[in-house]
Amino acid sequence: MADRKRAAERGRQGRLGPPEWLIGGLRPTAAPIPWPAVARSAIAMAAPLAVGVATGQSAYGALASMGALSGVIGDTADAYRMRIFNIAVPQLYGAIGVTVGSLVFGHGWLAVGALTLVALVSGMISSIGAVASVSGLLLLLNAVVGAGLPMPGPWWKAPLLLTLGGLFVLLLSLLAWPLRRTEPERDAVAGTYRAVAASIEAAATDAYDTRRRDVTNSLNTAYDLILGRRAREHGRRGELVRLSAQLNVLIPIVEAAPAVHLRGWGVDPAIPAAVRQLADAVDEGRTDTVEPELPGPTTPAERALDSALRHAFAVVHHPDPDHTNIDDRLGRPAALRIRFRRAARNVLLSGASWRYGLRLALCIGLAQVLVSVVPVERSYWVALTIVFVLKPDFGSVFARALTRAVGTAGGLVIAAAVLAEAPRGWWDVPVMLVLAALIPAFSAKGYAFQTAAITPVILLLSDVLNHQGFNLVMPRLWDSLIGCAIALVAGYLLWPESWHTRIGARLAEAVSATAEYVEYAFGSEDDRAERVRRRRRLYRDLSTVRSEFQRALTEPPPMGARAAAWWPLVVAVERIVDATTAARVRVNHGAAWPAAGEVEEVAVQLRELAGGLRRSPHLVGVSVALPGPAESVLAPLREEVRAARAITSPRP
């Protein structure tokens, strides 16, 4: 309900003030400052520079600090083992990139061809996943830098220094691993319990939908951390078994929450308090015997929640979870060789992968041709701007071009003060200490703020290599504007798929999966574990669809306006999944089983909705009759399906 109100208000605000797509990227995100990452960034980038100044090799220190900057960009994982992949693997690609770039430095059209080819490869591998995305970014980024700045010889020295800088960030991030081996995983499980407590507490309020999405995100994170680690540690270690059991036993509580929400009134405060008590027990590793103080249940929803909570208390506080009774709800990841073959096949055969690679190659090629024909001093900044603007998983290209220009202007103001007032030498070290600390802090606030933090750092390191001082500032602003213009024209306007979203197709797939989930949940061969897996996969898909909608909302009209009109349908589909889960929970705890005809009619309506979404780029309201007894357990589900079919949007 709250989402529907916000969607309606969004249209009114667009008529009264600046449109959302224009100002959304410039609004700071409310996020806590990651203080450990701030400290790592400051030390990792200032220390190499200090060593370089002390040994009279400032250029070497600057290159190592550039490598550390790459490590800071990839230092986003919570689990220690994932940090190894997120930081170390991209460093290898970065080393290859700077090697290629330095080998074609000063070779004119050969450099143009080489960087265009690197851009194609970078764009294609970026579609594989998060680690590959950062790897592709560093491959192209360092190739551009190597082709635009003179590197110290011999050829292996620059990649070695850059890699050492990145590995220094990795070393700092792993210092606490011996003392906190499973703490990130434990924090994720405990955080999921707290998210579930908040969703139950908000069951009778408009905040429920937001809290339920928080639960989905927390479950995704926790399962990814634990299942990913267990896939690498083939033995079933006690701590990981315990965390898996504690996470799995939370699923019945998550399933019961929609049933409590749909009944329309709140819960006794003792229930969310009990879930938070479980979160504290997970966080502290307690195994003492505890009996929960819960109110007596009277309805099927209350009985489901009471049963799930009591079972969770028994498992969370058990000193030795049963190793043979730990099933992975989402399945463990495939073997590394299988994932590698799958990724390679997707990259080579995916049309989306080729289209993005060609877009990026076209823009980089045009930038390199431009700076080769027109004298542009230190022209690598044009291509650097394109790399960041066209990253596929950073959001809207149009919005990023705008925020990149604004962020660069803000960063240049800082850089101008630094380059004009701070003399080169030892003063670079404390200045870098402060500027590097701002990168993680500002990155949490949004892309424009991240750009404003990274810009002065790169300029300071470039000045250590080139000694141009204040003269670097204004050319970089013009270079950024040129890069943004190339990205907008050659990487956005010339590709209709950029400004014609696939919202309908993506949402249609989710609606079809929802119809299958409804049929399976009330089928004759229902298996609870498989039902849980299907529901979790469906919530993951809906989370991806929601992210796509969020990106589309930052696009200019007509794409942004169309996404805003479709937004209520995303919320409606999420509510249908909730209503299905709630109905099944009520059946499990005493409610009458629905008739087969009721289930089939709901599935038919959902498939008709999916078919309509695939056929038409516009939403068309349909009035449907879903017969069934008012006392049926599927009555709330039928209401949600009717509401979804009735959603309309004006034709442009």
C-alpha positions in Angstrom: 0.0 0.0 0.0 2.8 2.4 0.9 4.5 1.7 -2.5 1.2 2.5 -4.3 0.9 5.8 -2.5 4.5 6.7 -3.3 4.0 5.8 -7.0 1.0 8.1 -7.1 2.9 10.9 -5.4 5.9 10.6 -7.7 3.8 11.7 -10.6 2.5 14.8 -8.8 6.0 15.8 -7.6 7.2 15.6 -11.2 4.8 18.4 -12.1 5.7 20.6 -9.2 9.5 20.4 -9.2 12.5 18.9 -10.9 11.8 15.4 -12.3 13.0 12.4 -10.2 15.3 11.1 -13.0 17.1 14.4 -13.0 17.8 14.8 -9.3 17.6 11.2 -8.0 21.3 10.5 -8.5 22.3 13.7 -6.7 20.5 12.9 -3.5 22.7 11.3 -0.9 21.8 7.8 0.2 21.2 7.3 4.0 23.9 4.7 4.7 26.2 4.2 7.7 29.9 5.0 7.1 32.0 1.8 6.8 34.7 2.8 9.3 36.9 -0.3 8.8 36.9 0.2 5.0 37.7 3.9 5.6 40.7 3.0 7.7 41.9 0.4 5.2 41.6 2.8 2.3 43.6 5.5 4.1 46.4 3.2 5.1 46.6 1.2 1.9 46.8 4.3 -0.4 49.0 6.5 1.8 51.6 3.9 2.9 52.9 3.1 -0.7 53.2 6.8 -1.4 55.1 7.4 1.8 57.5 4.5 0.9 58.0 6.0 -2.5 58.8 9.5 -1.2 61.2 8.0 1.5 63.1 6.0 -1.1 63.2 8.8 -3.7 60.9 6.8 -6.1 57.7 8.8 -5.9 56.5 7.4 -9.2 56.7 3.8 -7.9 54.7 4.8 -4.8 52.1 6.5 -7.0 51.6 3.3 -9.1 51.3 1.2 -6.0 48.7 3.6 -4.7 46.8 3.4 -7.9 46.7 -0.4 -7.5 45.5 0.1 -4.0 42.7 2.3 -5.3 41.6 -0.6 -7.5 41.6 -2.8 -4.4 39.5 -0.3 -2.5 36.9 -0.3 -5.3 36.6 -4.1 -5.0 36.7 -4.2 -1.2 32.9 -4.6 -0.8 32.4 -8.2 0.5 31.7 -9.0 4.1 33.0 -12.6 4.3 36.7 -12.9 4.3 36.9 -15.7 1.6 34.8 -13.5 -0.7 37.3 -10.7 -0.2 40.0 -12.8 -1.7 37.9 -13.2 -4.9 36.7 -9.6 -5.0 40.1 -8.1 -4.6 42.7 -10.6 -5.9 41.1 -11.8 -9.1 40.5 -8.3 -10.5 44.1 -7.4 -9.8 45.2 -10.1 -12.3 43.0 -8.5 -15.0 44.3 -5.1 -14.0 47.8 -6.2 -14.5 47.0 -7.6 -18.0 45.3 -4.3 -18.8 48.2 -2.0 -17.8 50.7 -4.3 -19.6 48.7 -4.0 -22.9 48.3 -0.3 -22.5 51.9 0.4 -21.8 53.0 -1.7 -24.7 50.9 0.5 -27.2 51.7 3.8 -25.4 52.6 6.4 -28.1 51.8 4.1 -31.0 48.9 6.1 -32.4 46.4 4.0 -34.3 47.7 0.8 -32.9 46.7 2.1 -29.4 43.3 2.9 -30.8 42.7 -0.6 -32.1 44.2 -2.3 -29.0 42.0 -0.3 -26.5 38.9 -0.9 -28.7 39.5 -4.6 -28.6 40.2 -4.5 -24.8 36.9 -2.6 -24.4 35.0 -5.3 -26.3 36.4 -8.1 -24.1 35.9 -6.0 -20.9 32.3 -5.3 -21.7 31.5 -9.0 -22.5 33.0 -10.5 -19.4 31.4 -7.8 -17.2 28.0 -9.6 -17.7 29.1 -12.8 -15.9 28.8 -11.6 -12.3 30.1 -9.2 -9.6 33.7 -10.3 -9.6 33.9 -10.4 -13.4 32.3 -7.0 -13.5 35.1 -5.5 -11.4 37.7 -7.5 -13.3 36.4 -6.1 -16.6 36.4 -2.6 -15.1 40.1 -2.9 -14.0 41.1 -4.5 -17.3 39.9 -1.6 -19.3 40.7 1.1 -16.7 44.3 0.1 -16.4 44.7 -0.4 -20.2 43.5 3.2 -20.7 45.9 4.5 -18.0 48.8 2.5 -19.4 48.1 3.8 -22.9 47.8 7.4 -21.6 50.6 7.8 -19.1 54.3 7.0 -19.4 55.1 4.0 -17.2 58.5 3.2 -15.7 60.5 0.5 -17.5 60.9 -2.3 -18.0 57.5 -3.5 -19.1 56.8 -5.7 -16.0 57.4 -3.0 -13.4 54.1 -1.2 -13.7 51.8 -4.3 -13.5 53.9 -5.5 -10.6 53.6 -2.3 -8.6 49.8 -2.0 -9.3 49.3 -5.6 -8.2 51.3 -5.1 -5.1 49.1 -2.1 -4.2 45.9 -4.1 -4.7 47.3 -7.1 -2.7 48.2 -4.7 0.2 44.5 -3.8 0.5 43.7 -7.5 0.5 46.3 -8.1 3.3 44.8 -5.3 5.4 41.3 -6.7 4.9 42.3 -10.2 6.1 44.2 -9.1 9.2 41.3 -10.0 11.5 40.5 -13.3 9.7 42.1 -15.6 12.3 40.1 -14.0 15.1 36.8 -13.5 13.2 36.7 -16.5 10.9 32.9 -17.0 10.7 31.9 -13.7 12.3 30.7 -12.2 8.9 28.5 -15.2 8.4 27.2 -15.1 12.0 26.5 -11.4 11.7 24.5 -12.1 8.5 22.4 -14.8 10.1 21.7 -12.7 13.2 20.9 -9.7 11.0 18.3 -11.9 9.1 16.6 -12.8 12.4 16.4 -9.1 13.3 15.0 -8.3 9.9 12.3 -10.9 10.4 11.5 -9.5 13.8 11.0 -6.1 12.2 8.7 -7.5 9.5 6.5 -9.3 12.1 6.4 -6.1 14.2 5.2 -4.1 11.1 2.6 -6.8 10.1 -0.4 -4.4 10.5 1.3 -1.3 9.1 2.1 0.1 5.7 5.8 -0.5 6.4 5.3 -4.3 6.1 6.2 -4.4 2.4 9.5 -2.6 2.9 10.4 -4.8 5.9 9.6 -8.0 4.0 11.9 -6.9 1.2 14.6 -6.3 3.8 14.1 -9.9 4.9 14.5 -11.1 1.3 17.8 -9.2 0.9 19.0 -10.5 4.3 18.2 -14.1 3.4 19.9 -13.7 0.0 23.1 -12.3 1.6 23.2 -14.9 4.4 22.6 -17.9 2.1 25.1 -16.6 -0.4 27.8 -16.3 2.3 27.2 -19.7 4.0 26.5 -21.8 0.9 29.4 -20.3 -1.0 31.8 -21.1 1.9 30.4 -24.6 2.4 30.9 -25.3 -1.3 34.6 -24.5 -0.9 34.9 -26.4 2.4 33.7 -29.9 1.6 33.9 -31.0 5.2 31.0 -30.1 7.4 32.6 -28.0 10.1 30.6 -27.5 13.3 30.3 -23.7 13.1 29.0 -23.7 9.5 26.6 -26.5 10.2 25.2 -24.6 13.2 24.8 -21.4 11.1 23.1 -23.4 8.3 20.7 -25.0 10.7 19.9 -21.6 12.4 19.3 -20.0 9.0 17.1 -22.9 7.7 15.0 -23.0 10.9 14.1 -19.3 10.3 12.3 -20.2 7.0 9.0 -21.3 8.7 8.9 -18.0 10.7 9.4 -16.1 7.4 6.6 -18.2 5.8 4.3 -17.4 8.7 4.8 -13.7 8.6 2.6 -13.1 5.5 -0.2 -15.0 7.1 0.0 -12.7 10.1 0.1 -9.7 7.8 -2.9 -10.6 5.7 -5.2 -11.2 8.7 -5.0 -7.4 9.2 -4.2 -6.9 12.9 -0.9 -6.7 14.8 0.9 -9.3 17.0 1.7 -9.5 20.6 5.0 -7.6 21.2 6.4 -10.8 22.9 6.6 -12.4 19.4 9.1 -10.0 17.7 10.9 -9.8 21.1 11.4 -13.6 21.0 12.8 -13.4 17.5 15.3 -10.7 18.6 16.2 -12.9 21.5 17.1 -15.6 19.0 19.1 -13.1 17.0 21.1 -12.3 20.2 21.7 -16.0 20.8 23.0 -16.5 17.3 25.2 -13.4 17.6 26.7 -14.5 20.9 26.9 -18.2 20.1 24.8 -19.1 23.2 23.6 -22.7 23.6 21.9 -22.6 27.0 18.4 -24.0 27.4 15.7 -21.3 27.0 11.9 -21.6 26.9 10.2 -18.7 25.0 7.4 -16.8 26.7 4.8 -16.6 24.0 1.1 -15.9 24.0 -1.3 -18.7 23.4 -2.2 -19.1 19.6 -5.8 -19.1 18.5 -5.8 -18.8 14.7 -4.0 -20.9 12.0 -1.6 -18.0 11.4 -0.8 -17.7 15.1 -0.4 -21.5 15.5 2.1 -21.5 12.5 4.1 -18.7 14.0 4.1 -20.2 17.5 5.2 -23.6 16.2 8.0 -22.1 14.1 9.3 -20.0 17.0 9.4 -22.9 19.4 11.2 -25.1 16.9 13.7 -22.2 16.2 14.4 -21.9 20.0 15.1 -25.6 20.2 17.5 -25.5 17.2 19.3 -22.2 17.9 20.1 -23.2 21.5 21.0 -26.8 20.8 24.7 -27.4 21.5 25.2 -29.9 18.7 22.9 -29.6 15.6 22.2 -32.8 13.7 24.8 -32.9 10.9 22.5 -35.2 8.8 19.5 -32.9 8.9 21.0 -29.7 7.3 19.4 -29.2 3.9 20.5 -26.3 1.7 17.3 -24.5 0.8 18.7 -23.0 -2.3 21.1 -25.7 -3.2 24.9 -25.5 -3.1 26.8 -23.7 -5.9 28.0 -25.9 -8.7 31.6 -26.9 -9.0 34.1 -24.2 -10.1 34.8 -25.9 -13.5 31.1 -26.1 -14.2 30.5 -22.5 -13.4 33.5 -21.5 -15.6 32.1 -23.4 -18.6 28.6 -22.0 -18.0 30.0 -18.4 -17.8 32.1 -18.9 -20.9 29.1 -20.2 -22.8 26.9 -17.3 -21.7 29.5 -14.7 -22.6 30.1 -16.1 -26.1 26.4 -16.9 -26.9 24.6 -14.1 -25.1 23.2 -11.4 -27.4 23.2 -9.0 -24.4 26.9 -9.7 -23.7 27.8 -8.9 -27.3 25.7 -5.8 -27.5 27.2 -4.3 -24.3 30.7 -5.2 -25.4 30.1 -3.5 -28.8 28.6 -0.4 -27.2 31.6 0.0 -24.9 34.1 -0.8 -27.7 32.4 1.8 -30.0 32.6 4.5 -27.3 36.2 3.8 -26.4 37.2 3.6 -30.1 35.5 7.0 -30.8 37.2 8.5 -27.8 40.6 7.3 -28.8 40.1 8.4 -32.4 39.0 11.9 -31.2 42.1 12.4 -29.0 44.3 11.1 -31.8 43.0 13.5 -34.3 42.4 16.5 -32.0 45.3 17.4 -29.7 44.0 16.7 -26.2 46.7 16.8 -23.5 46.6 13.7 -21.2 43.6 12.5 -23.1 43.2 9.2 -21.1 40.7 11.0 -18.9 38.1 11.0 -21.7 38.2 7.2 -21.9 38.2 6.8 -18.1 35.0 8.8 -18.0 33.4 6.5 -20.5 34.4 3.4 -18.6 32.7 4.5 -15.4 29.6 6.0 -17.1 28.9 2.8 -19.2 29.4 0.2 -16.5 26.3 -2.0 -16.9 25.7 -2.7 -13.2 26.1 0.9 -11.9 22.6 2.0 -12.9 21.2 4.3 -15.6 23.7 5.4 -18.3 21.8 8.7 -18.7 21.7 9.4 -14.9 25.4 8.4 -14.5 26.5 10.7 -17.2 24.8 13.6 -15.4 26.1 12.6 -11.9 29.6 11.9 -13.3 29.8 15.5 -14.6 28.5 16.9 -11.4 30.7 14.7 -9.2 33.8 15.4 -11.3 33.2 19.2 -11.0 32.9 18.8 -7.2 36.1 16.6 -7.1 38.0 19.1 -9.2 37.2 21.8 -6.7 38.9 19.7 -4.0 41.8 18.8 -6.4 42.3 22.5 -7.3 42.8 23.4 -3.7 45.2 20.5 -3.1 47.3 21.0 -6.2 47.5 24.8 -5.7 48.4 24.8 -2.0 50.1 21.5 -1.1 53.7 21.2 -2.3 54.7 17.9 -3.9 56.7 15.6 -1.6 56.0 14.6 1.9 52.9 16.7 1.9 51.3 14.2 -0.5 51.2 11.6 2.2 48.9 13.3 4.8 46.8 14.7 1.9 46.4 11.2 0.4 45.6 9.8 3.9 42.6 12.2 4.1 41.4 11.9 0.5 41.6 8.1 0.4 39.6 7.9 3.6 36.8 9.8 1.8 36.4 7.2 -0.9 34.5 4.5 1.1 32.7 7.1 3.1 31.4 8.9 0.0 30.8 5.8 -2.1 28.1 4.7 0.4 26.3 8.0 -0.3 25.9 7.5 -4.1 27.7 7.6 -7.5 28.1 11.4 -7.7 29.7 11.4 -4.2 32.0 8.5 -5.1 33.1 10.4 -8.2 33.8 13.5 -6.2 36.0 11.5 -3.8 37.9 9.5 -6.5 38.6 12.4 -8.8 41.1 14.3 -6.6 42.9 11.0 -5.7 43.5 10.2 -9.3 44.6 13.7 -10.1 47.0 13.8 -7.2 48.6 10.5 -8.3 48.7 11.6 -11.9 50.5 14.7 -10.8 53.1 12.7 -9.0 53.8 10.9 -12.3 53.6 14.0 -14.5 54.4 17.0 -12.4 51.8 19.3 -14.0 50.4 20.7 -10.8 47.3 23.0 -11.1 47.4 22.8 -14.9 45.7 19.4 -14.6 42.4 20.7 -13.3 40.6 22.5 -16.1 41.6 20.0 -18.9 40.2 17.2 -16.7 36.8 18.9 -16.5 36.6 19.3 -20.3 37.8 15.7 -20.8 35.0 14.5 -18.4 32.4 16.5 -20.3 33.6 15.1 -23.7 33.5 11.6 -22.2 30.0 12.0 -20.9 28.9 13.4 -24.3 30.3 10.4 -26.2 28.7 7.9 -23.7 25.3 9.6 -24.1 25.4 9.7 -27.9 27.3 6.5 -28.9 26.5 4.4 -25.8 22.9 5.5 -25.1 21.0 7.3 -27.9 22.3 5.1 -30.7 21.1 1.9 -29.0 17.2 1.8 -28.7 17.4 -0.9 -26.1 19.0 1.6 -23.8 15.9 3.8 -23.7 13.3 1.1 -24.4 13.2 -1.0 -21.3 12.5 -4.8 -21.1 10.3 -4.2 -18.1 7.3 -6.1 -19.5 9.3 -9.2 -20.5 11.1 -9.4 -17.1 7.9 -9.0 -15.2 6.1 -11.5 -17.3 8.7 -14.2 -16.5 8.2 -13.5 -12.8 4.4 -13.7 -13.1 4.6 -17.0 -15.0 6.9 -18.4 -12.2 4.3 -17.1 -9.7 1.6 -19.2 -11.4 3.8 -22.3 -11.2 4.4 -21.6 -7.5 0.7 -21.3 -6.8 0.0 -24.6 -8.5 2.9 -26.4 -6.8 2.0 -25.0 -3.3 -1.4 -26.6 -3.5 -0.6 -29.6 -5.7 -1.0 -33.2 -4.7 2.8 -33.9 -4.7 3.9 -30.9 -2.7 7.4 -31.2 -1.2 8.0 -28.6 1.5 11.8 -28.3 0.8 11.1 -27.8 -3.0 8.3 -25.3 -2.2 10.7 -23.3 -0.1 13.3 -23.3 -2.8 10.8 -22.2 -5.4 9.5 -19.4 -3.2 13.1 -18.2 -2.4 14.0 -18.3 -6.1 10.9 -16.3 -6.9 11.6 -13.7 -4.4 15.2 -13.4 -5.8 13.7 -12.9 -9.3 11.3 -10.2 -8.0 14.2 -8.5 -6.2 16.1 -8.4 -9.6 13.0 -7.0 -11.3 12.6 -4.4 -8.6 16.3 -3.3 -9.1 15.6 -3.1 -12.9 12.6 -0.8 -12.2 14.7 1.3 -9.8 17.2 1.8 -12.6 14.5 2.6 -15.2 12.9 5.2 -12.9 16.1 7.3 -13.2 15.9 7.4 -17.0 14.3 10.4 -18.8 10.9 10.1 -20.4 9.4 8.1 -21.9 11.2 5.2 -20.2 11.1 6.6 -16.6 7.5 7.6 -16.9 6.5 4.1 -18.2 8.4 2.5 -15.4 6.6 4.6 -12.8 3.3 3.6 -14.2 4.3 -0.1 -14.0 5.7 0.1 -10.5 2.3 -0.8 -8.7 2.2 -4.1 -10.7 5.6 -5.1 -9.3 4.2 -4.5 -5.8 1.0 -6.4 -6.7 3.0 -9.5 -7.8 5.0 -9.5 -4.6 1.8 -9.4 -2.6 0.4 -12.4 -4.7 3.5 -14.4 -3.6 2.9 -13.4 0.0 -0.8 -14.3 -0.2 0.1 -17.8 -1.6 2.6 -18.5 1.1 0.1 -17.3 3.8 -2.6 -19.5 2.4 -0.4 -22.6 2.4 0.7 -21.8 6.0 -2.9 -21.6 7.1 -3.6 -25.0 5.5 -0.7 -26.6 7.3 -2.2 -25.4 10.6 -5.8 -26.3 10.4 -7.5 -24.3 7.6 -9.5 -26.3 5.0 -7.7 -27.3 1.8 -8.9 -25.3 -1.3 -10.7 -26.9 -4.1 -8.7 -27.8 -7.2 -10.8 -25.5 -9.4 -9.9 -22.5 -7.2 -6.2 -23.1 -7.6 -6.4 -23.6 -11.4 -8.5 -20.5 -11.9 -5.9 -18.3 -10.1 -3.1 -19.9 -12.2 -5.0 -19.2 -15.4 -5.5 -15.6 -14.5 -1.8 -15.2 -13.7 -0.8 -16.8 -17.0 -3.2 -14.5 -18.9 -1.6 -11.5 -17.1 1.9 -12.7 -18.1 0.8 -13.2 -21.7 -0.6 -9.6 -21.8 2.7 -8.2 -20.4 4.6 -10.0 -23.2 2.3 -8.7 -26.0 1.9 -5.1 -25.1 4.3 -2.4 -24.0 1.4 -0.7 -22.1 -0.6 -1.9 -19.1 -4.2 -2.6 -19.9 -6.7 -3.0 -17.0 -8.8 -6.2 -17.1 -11.9 -6.8 -14.9 -12.0 -10.5 -14.0 -14.3 -12.6 -11.9 -12.6 -15.1 -9.6 -15.4 -17.2 -8.1 -14.9 -18.9 -4.8 -16.3 -19.1 -1.3 -15.5 -16.1 0.9 -14.4 -18.3 3.7 -11.9 -20.1 1.5 -8.2 -20.0 2.4 -7.5 -18.6 -1.1 -9.9 -15.6 -0.7 -7.1 -13.1 0.0 -5.1 -14.5 -2.9 -8.0 -14.0 -5.3 -8.3 -10.4 -4.1 -4.6 -9.8 -4.9 -4.9 -11.4 -8.3 -8.0 -9.2 -9.1 -6.1 -6.1 -8.0 -3.1 -7.0 -10.2 -5.4 -7.6 -13.3 -7.1 -4.2 -12.7 -4.0 -2.1 -12.8 -3.9 0.4 -15.7 -1.6 3.0 -17.0 -2.4 5.9 -19.4 -1.1 5.5 -22.9 1.5 8.1 -23.8 
